[in-house]
Amino acid sequence: MVPPGNEPRIIPGIYLPFPEGYINETLYVKFRPGYVQQGIQPLKDKVQAQLSSFTPLYIENLWVDMEGYLSKVIELGSMIFWLAVFCILISALGVYSAMMLAVEKRSREMAIRKINGATLTDIAGIFYLHYLKLLIFAACIAFPLIYGTMHRWLEEYSHRITLRPDVFAAIFILMMIIMLLTIGSQLLKIIRVNPTEVLKND
């Protein structure tokens, strides 16, 4: 006896006997470009003549089905692209704001360095080195996560790209260029400032 509440679950189903002559097969046909519409009807007549009246015939365009699927992938790729652009802009604004604050706080230090003979290269190296360390730290966290997510997603496709190291190197170089341009815009303010005026105001 089966205890109450532990009865095996019965899955509903329908069993239909196939009539004699019923064919449940898939036939793939490739037409030359421009002859699709002309070739479908004769092919349909020939195939239907070999089938019984009980066998339905469905004709689908595989390329149309693929286009419908690929359009979704393209939409997803477009959405990811603009999301990436938005994230890059937010990151650039963050670096720009942090650089503004750093220049404001270290204006006296920069003025003293300029009076003592520090060149623009020396001052730029201080900021670039600091933010380069932050960029490397962020890349060490983000790149493994990106690789794992993309690798898992690409496994669903039989034909797929390979995530090579040069792809991540290109991303890192692009981010570094954006960072250098962002920091460079703030370094122009340091060049224009007269160090004696800064020390006099302090």
trRosetta pair geometry for C-beta under 8 A, 3 or more apart (Angstrom, degrees):
i j d omega theta_ij theta_ji phi_ij phi_ji
2 6 5.5 -141 173 89 95 94
2 7 5.6 106 117 -96 141 58
2 8 7.5 -98 -129 -16 161 77
3 6 4.8 49 69 22 87 123
4 7 7.8 -11 -144 -32 37 95
18 22 4.1 -134 -179 66 100 142
18 24 7.2 -92 -116 -26 144 116
19 22 5.0 109 60 -36 69 113
19 52 6.6 -122 105 100 117 154
19 54 4.4 40 49 73 140 173
20 52 7.3 113 98 -58 59 160
21 51 7.0 123 157 -168 98 50
21 52 3.4 93 116 -36 131 129
21 54 6.8 112 83 43 101 109
21 55 6.8 -114 126 -27 83 120
22 52 6.4 -63 -69 44 52 123
22 54 5.5 -61 -84 101 97 114
22 55 5.1 163 -133 -80 59 96
23 51 6.0 -106 26 -115 117 97
23 55 5.5 30 35 -133 77 150
27 47 7.1 -154 42 -117 159 140
28 62 7.4 20 -135 -37 98 147
29 39 7.8 -155 142 133 131 125
29 43 6.3 81 -159 -156 176 158
31 35 5.0 -146 176 87 111 89
31 36 4.7 149 78 -92 151 60
31 39 4.9 175 -115 49 126 148
31 40 8.0 -53 -57 -55 149 72
32 35 4.8 42 65 25 87 124
33 36 7.9 -16 -141 -30 32 97
35 38 5.0 -66 -158 53 66 113
35 39 5.1 57 145 -24 92 114
36 39 6.3 -72 -146 40 20 101
36 40 6.5 28 161 -38 62 105
36 61 7.6 40 -171 -115 138 116
37 40 6.1 -43 -143 13 29 114
38 41 7.7 -69 -174 28 28 98
38 42 7.9 6 151 4 61 111
39 42 6.3 -65 -155 46 44 103
39 43 5.8 39 157 -18 77 117
40 43 5.9 -70 -152 43 26 110
40 44 6.0 28 156 -24 67 110
40 59 6.3 98 -160 177 112 156
41 44 5.5 -52 -143 34 30 114
41 45 6.5 31 158 -20 64 103
42 45 5.7 -54 -149 34 33 111
42 46 6.4 29 156 -17 66 106
43 46 5.9 -57 -148 37 32 109
43 47 6.2 25 158 -14 67 109
44 47 6.1 -59 -144 41 28 105
44 48 5.9 25 160 -18 65 113
44 57 6.6 130 -151 135 87 145
44 59 6.4 -55 -91 -53 112 142
45 48 5.9 -58 -141 40 25 109
45 49 6.4 32 157 -27 61 106
46 49 5.8 -54 -153 27 29 114
46 50 7.1 20 152 -13 60 105
47 50 5.9 -63 -160 35 37 107
47 51 6.6 24 149 -15 69 112
47 57 6.3 129 109 -129 117 137
48 51 5.6 -63 -146 39 38 109
48 57 5.5 -79 -86 -25 91 156
51 55 4.0 -109 -178 71 120 133
51 57 6.7 168 34 -62 162 108
52 55 5.2 99 56 -3 74 101
60 64 7.6 -128 176 59 76 111
60 65 6.4 38 159 -41 117 125
61 64 3.9 63 91 8 114 112
61 65 6.7 170 92 -11 61 82
62 65 5.5 -54 -151 38 36 112
62 66 6.2 36 151 -19 68 105
63 66 5.5 -53 -146 38 33 112
63 67 6.3 38 152 -23 65 102
64 67 5.6 -49 -146 33 32 113
64 68 6.6 35 152 -20 62 102
65 68 5.8 -53 -154 33 32 112
65 69 6.6 27 150 -14 65 105
66 69 5.6 -56 -149 40 36 109
66 70 5.9 31 155 -17 71 109
67 70 5.7 -54 -136 42 30 108
67 71 6.1 41 158 -30 64 102
68 71 5.9 -47 -148 25 27 114
68 72 7.3 27 152 -16 56 100
69 72 6.0 -57 -165 30 36 110
69 73 6.8 31 144 -15 68 105
70 73 5.3 -53 -150 38 43 113
70 74 6.1 45 151 -22 72 102
71 74 5.6 -50 -145 36 33 112
71 75 6.3 36 153 -20 64 103
72 75 5.7 -51 -148 35 32 112
72 76 6.4 33 151 -19 63 104
73 76 5.6 -53 -150 37 32 112
73 77 6.3 34 151 -19 65 105
74 77 5.6 -52 -147 37 32 112
74 78 6.3 35 153 -20 65 104
75 78 5.7 -52 -147 35 31 112
75 79 6.4 32 153 -19 64 105
76 79 5.7 -55 -149 36 31 111
76 80 6.3 30 154 -17 65 106
77 80 5.7 -55 -146 38 32 110
77 81 6.2 37 153 -25 65 105
78 81 5.6 -51 -148 31 31 115
78 82 6.6 21 159 -10 65 104
79 82 6.3 -59 -148 41 29 102
79 83 6.2 31 152 -20 64 110
80 83 5.5 -56 -145 39 31 114
80 84 6.3 35 154 -23 65 104
81 84 5.8 -56 -153 33 29 111
81 85 6.5 28 150 -18 64 104
82 85 5.4 -46 -145 35 39 114
82 86 6.3 43 152 -21 65 102
83 86 5.6 -52 -149 36 32 113
83 87 6.4 33 151 -19 65 104
84 87 5.6 -53 -147 36 33 111
84 88 6.4 35 153 -21 65 104
85 88 5.7 -53 -149 35 31 112
85 89 6.5 31 153 -18 64 105
86 89 5.8 -55 -150 36 31 111
86 90 6.4 31 152 -18 65 105
87 90 5.6 -53 -147 37 33 112
87 91 6.3 34 152 -20 65 105
88 91 5.6 -54 -148 37 32 112
88 92 6.3 32 153 -20 65 105
88 175 7.6 -131 -129 -104 99 81
88 178 6.7 -105 -176 -130 105 173
89 92 5.7 -52 -145 36 31 111
89 93 6.3 32 154 -17 64 105
90 93 5.8 -54 -149 38 31 111
90 94 6.4 35 150 -23 63 105
91 94 5.5 -53 -151 34 32 115
91 95 6.5 30 153 -16 66 103
91 175 7.6 -35 120 -142 149 103
91 178 7.7 66 98 118 109 138
92 95 5.8 -52 -148 37 33 109
92 96 6.2 36 151 -22 65 107
92 178 5.5 -89 -92 167 111 116
92 179 7.8 -139 -112 -83 72 49
92 182 5.3 -164 -158 -80 83 138
93 96 5.4 -52 -144 37 32 115
93 97 6.2 32 156 -19 66 104
94 97 5.9 -54 -147 36 29 108
94 98 6.2 25 156 -15 64 108
95 98 5.7 -57 -145 41 30 110
95 99 6.0 32 155 -22 66 109
95 131 6.5 72 -143 -146 111 138
95 179 5.8 -125 -153 -127 166 77
95 182 4.8 73 102 117 120 152
95 183 7.0 -70 157 -56 114 80
96 99 5.8 -56 -146 36 27 111
96 100 6.5 31 153 -22 62 104
96 182 5.0 -107 -71 -167 81 110
96 185 7.3 -9 -124 69 102 127
96 186 7.2 167 -146 -47 64 117
97 100 5.7 -50 -150 32 32 113
97 101 6.5 29 153 -15 64 105
98 101 5.8 -56 -150 38 33 110
98 102 6.2 32 152 -20 66 107
98 131 8.0 138 100 -99 129 113
99 102 5.6 -53 -143 37 33 111
99 103 6.2 33 157 -19 66 104
99 127 6.9 63 -130 -164 98 133
99 131 7.7 -13 -78 -65 101 143
99 182 6.6 164 -2 138 150 93
99 183 5.5 -165 -113 -114 147 66
99 186 4.4 -168 139 -2 122 165
100 103 6.0 -55 -148 36 28 109
100 104 6.3 27 154 -19 63 109
100 186 6.2 -136 -75 -115 56 128
101 104 5.7 -56 -148 36 31 112
101 105 6.2 22 157 -14 66 109
102 105 5.9 -59 -143 41 29 105
102 106 5.8 -6 168 11 67 116
102 127 6.9 133 115 -117 145 106
103 106 6.5 -72 -131 55 22 87
103 107 6.4 56 159 -71 61 81
103 110 7.4 -4 -147 -16 69 154
103 186 5.4 -151 -38 171 145 116
103 189 6.3 69 170 81 155 127
103 190 6.4 -124 -142 -63 115 101
104 107 6.1 -19 -154 -30 25 112
106 109 4.4 -48 -168 43 82 119
106 110 5.6 87 130 -26 88 96
107 110 5.8 -56 -146 38 30 110
107 111 6.3 34 153 -23 64 105
107 193 7.2 -89 -154 154 104 167
107 198 5.4 -146 149 -149 103 133
108 111 5.6 -53 -149 33 31 113
108 112 6.5 31 154 -18 65 104
108 198 6.2 -172 -96 148 52 113
108 199 6.8 101 -137 -93 81 66
108 202 5.4 60 -99 -66 120 161
109 112 5.9 -55 -151 35 31 110
109 113 6.4 31 152 -19 65 107
110 113 5.6 -54 -147 37 33 114
110 114 6.4 34 154 -20 66 104
110 123 5.9 64 -138 -136 98 128
110 190 5.5 -88 168 -143 149 119
110 193 7.9 66 106 74 122 134
110 195 7.5 -137 115 -107 70 101
110 198 7.8 -27 76 120 87 174
111 114 5.8 -54 -150 34 31 110
111 115 6.5 30 153 -18 64 105
111 193 7.3 -83 -87 122 94 118
111 195 3.6 146 -155 -147 80 86
111 196 7.7 174 -170 -40 117 23
111 198 4.0 -147 -75 74 150 136
111 199 5.4 -170 131 -43 143 89
112 115 5.7 -55 -149 36 32 111
112 116 6.2 23 155 -12 66 111
112 195 7.3 171 -44 -168 24 125
112 199 7.4 105 -68 -80 73 119
113 116 5.8 -63 -146 44 30 106
113 118 3.7 -11 160 14 92 150
113 122 7.0 -154 169 112 123 122
113 123 6.2 137 108 -85 141 98
114 117 7.9 129 -178 -3 27 8
114 118 5.6 -75 -81 59 37 93
114 123 7.4 0 -68 -58 86 137
114 195 4.4 -166 74 -58 123 143
115 195 5.1 -154 -48 121 91 149
115 196 7.6 107 -88 -65 117 70
115 199 7.8 12 -39 -29 146 144
118 122 4.3 -120 -165 83 90 139
118 123 5.8 99 140 -50 122 89
119 122 4.9 106 53 3 69 99
119 123 7.3 -139 99 1 40 86
120 123 5.8 -57 -148 41 36 108
120 124 5.9 35 154 -20 70 109
120 187 6.9 97 -166 169 100 120
120 190 7.7 142 -126 98 85 113
120 191 6.2 10 -104 -90 124 103
121 124 5.8 -54 -140 40 28 110
121 125 6.2 36 157 -28 62 106
122 125 5.8 -53 -152 28 27 115
122 126 7.2 33 151 -25 59 98
123 126 5.9 -47 -162 21 37 113
123 127 7.3 20 151 -4 65 103
123 187 7.0 143 110 -140 109 106
123 190 6.2 -159 142 137 150 153
124 127 6.1 -63 -156 43 39 102
124 128 5.7 33 154 -19 74 115
124 183 7.5 115 -151 133 84 117
124 184 7.6 23 -132 -100 122 70
124 187 5.5 21 -96 -121 94 153
125 128 5.7 -56 -132 43 30 110
125 129 5.8 32 167 -22 66 109
126 129 6.4 -61 -151 33 19 107
126 130 6.7 17 154 -17 57 110
127 130 5.8 -58 -151 35 32 112
127 131 6.3 12 161 -3 69 110
127 183 5.4 165 129 -163 125 129
127 186 7.9 -151 -173 85 166 120
127 187 7.1 -157 43 -75 150 106
128 131 6.3 -66 -145 46 28 97
128 132 5.8 33 157 -27 66 112
128 180 6.9 27 -121 -110 109 81
128 183 6.3 154 -83 107 70 162
129 132 5.6 -53 -139 34 27 115
129 133 6.7 33 158 -22 60 101
130 133 6.2 -58 -163 29 28 110
130 134 7.0 22 146 -13 62 106
131 134 5.3 -48 -150 37 44 115
131 135 6.2 49 150 -23 69 101
131 179 5.7 -178 135 -178 127 126
131 183 6.3 -162 29 -69 156 137
132 135 5.5 -50 -146 35 34 113
132 136 6.4 35 154 -18 65 103
132 176 7.3 38 -118 -129 87 102
132 179 7.6 144 -82 117 60 149
133 136 5.8 -53 -147 36 31 110
133 137 6.4 33 153 -20 63 107
134 137 5.6 -55 -148 37 32 114
134 138 6.3 30 154 -18 66 106
135 138 5.8 -54 -147 38 31 109
135 139 6.3 32 154 -20 65 107
135 172 7.7 117 154 -156 111 83
135 175 6.2 162 -153 125 121 117
135 176 6.3 115 152 -90 163 76
135 179 6.0 -71 -72 -51 140 165
136 139 5.6 -54 -145 36 31 112
136 140 6.4 36 154 -24 64 103
137 140 5.9 -52 -152 30 30 113
137 141 7.0 19 153 -10 61 105
138 141 6.0 -63 -156 40 34 105
138 142 5.8 17 157 -10 73 117
139 142 5.9 -60 -128 46 31 101
139 143 5.4 28 177 -23 71 114
139 168 7.9 118 -167 175 110 105
139 172 5.6 38 -118 -108 148 107
139 175 7.6 174 -75 65 110 152
140 143 6.9 -35 -114 30 16 106
140 144 7.6 12 173 -6 46 107
141 144 7.3 -77 -170 36 23 99
141 145 6.9 9 152 -8 61 118
142 145 5.8 -70 -156 43 35 110
142 146 5.9 32 155 -21 74 110
143 146 5.6 -53 -141 38 32 111
143 147 6.1 33 159 -21 66 106
143 168 5.3 66 -138 -148 122 134
143 171 8.0 156 -99 80 99 135
144 147 5.7 -53 -143 37 31 112
144 148 6.3 30 160 -18 65 107
145 148 6.0 -56 -147 37 28 109
145 149 6.3 23 158 -14 64 110
146 149 6.0 -61 -146 41 28 107
146 150 5.9 19 162 -12 67 114
146 168 7.8 148 83 -104 132 106
147 150 6.1 -61 -140 43 25 104
147 151 5.9 25 162 -21 64 112
147 163 5.9 147 -133 142 83 153
147 168 7.6 -23 -67 -70 107 135
148 151 5.9 -56 -141 36 24 110
148 152 6.4 21 160 -16 61 109
149 152 6.1 -61 -152 37 27 108
149 153 6.4 21 154 -15 64 111
150 153 5.6 -58 -145 40 33 110
150 154 6.0 28 159 -18 69 110
150 163 5.9 117 105 -81 129 139
151 154 6.0 -56 -141 39 27 107
151 155 6.7 42 154 -36 60 99
151 163 6.3 -83 -74 10 86 144
152 155 5.9 -44 -157 13 31 118
153 156 6.5 -47 -179 12 43 111
154 157 5.9 -60 -165 36 56 106
154 160 4.3 121 -174 -172 103 148
154 161 7.0 -96 -132 53 140 68
154 163 7.5 -173 7 -33 157 106
155 160 7.8 -63 -71 -5 21 168
157 160 4.3 121 86 -66 114 105
163 167 6.1 -97 -158 46 60 144
163 168 7.8 50 174 -35 93 101
164 167 5.3 114 64 -9 72 97
165 168 5.9 -59 -159 41 47 105
165 169 6.1 49 145 -23 75 107
166 169 5.0 -50 -142 38 40 118
166 170 6.2 47 155 -25 68 99
167 170 5.9 -52 -153 31 29 110
167 171 6.7 28 148 -17 62 104
168 171 5.5 -49 -148 35 38 114
168 172 6.3 40 152 -21 67 103
169 172 5.7 -53 -148 36 32 112
169 173 6.3 32 153 -19 65 105
170 173 5.7 -52 -145 37 32 110
170 174 6.3 35 154 -21 64 105
171 174 5.7 -54 -149 35 30 112
171 175 6.4 27 154 -15 65 106
172 175 5.8 -56 -149 39 31 109
172 176 6.2 32 152 -22 65 107
173 176 5.5 -55 -146 36 32 113
173 177 6.4 35 153 -22 65 102
174 177 5.8 -52 -150 32 31 111
174 178 6.6 30 152 -16 64 104
175 178 5.7 -53 -149 37 34 112
175 179 6.3 36 151 -21 66 106
176 179 5.5 -52 -147 37 33 113
176 180 6.3 34 153 -21 65 104
177 180 5.7 -53 -146 35 31 111
177 181 6.4 29 156 -16 65 105
178 181 5.9 -56 -148 38 30 109
178 182 6.3 30 154 -20 64 109
179 182 5.7 -57 -147 37 30 111
179 183 6.2 23 158 -13 66 108
180 183 6.0 -57 -143 42 29 105
180 184 5.9 34 156 -25 64 111
181 184 5.5 -53 -142 35 28 116
181 185 6.7 36 157 -26 61 98
182 185 6.1 -50 -159 23 30 111
182 186 7.5 17 149 -7 59 103
183 186 5.9 -62 -161 39 40 106
183 187 6.3 43 145 -26 72 106
184 187 5.3 -50 -143 32 38 115
184 188 7.0 52 156 -30 63 92
185 188 6.1 -40 -164 14 34 115
186 189 5.8 -42 -169 21 50 114
186 190 7.3 49 139 -17 68 98
187 190 5.3 -47 -157 31 50 115
187 191 6.7 55 146 -24 71 97
188 191 5.6 -48 -153 29 38 115
188 192 6.6 30 154 -15 67 106
189 192 6.0 -60 -150 38 33 106
189 193 6.4 35 154 -29 67 107
190 193 5.9 -53 -147 26 32 113
193 197 7.0 -130 -178 65 77 114
193 198 6.0 50 160 -50 120 118
194 197 4.2 74 80 4 104 111
194 198 7.1 -178 91 -12 56 82
195 198 5.5 -52 -151 33 40 114
195 199 6.4 32 156 -13 70 105
196 199 5.9 -56 -147 41 34 106
196 200 6.0 37 153 -24 66 109
197 200 5.6 -54 -143 36 30 114
197 201 6.4 30 158 -19 64 105
198 201 6.0 -58 -152 35 28 108
198 202 6.6 22 153 -15 63 108
199 202 5.7 -56 -147 38 35 110
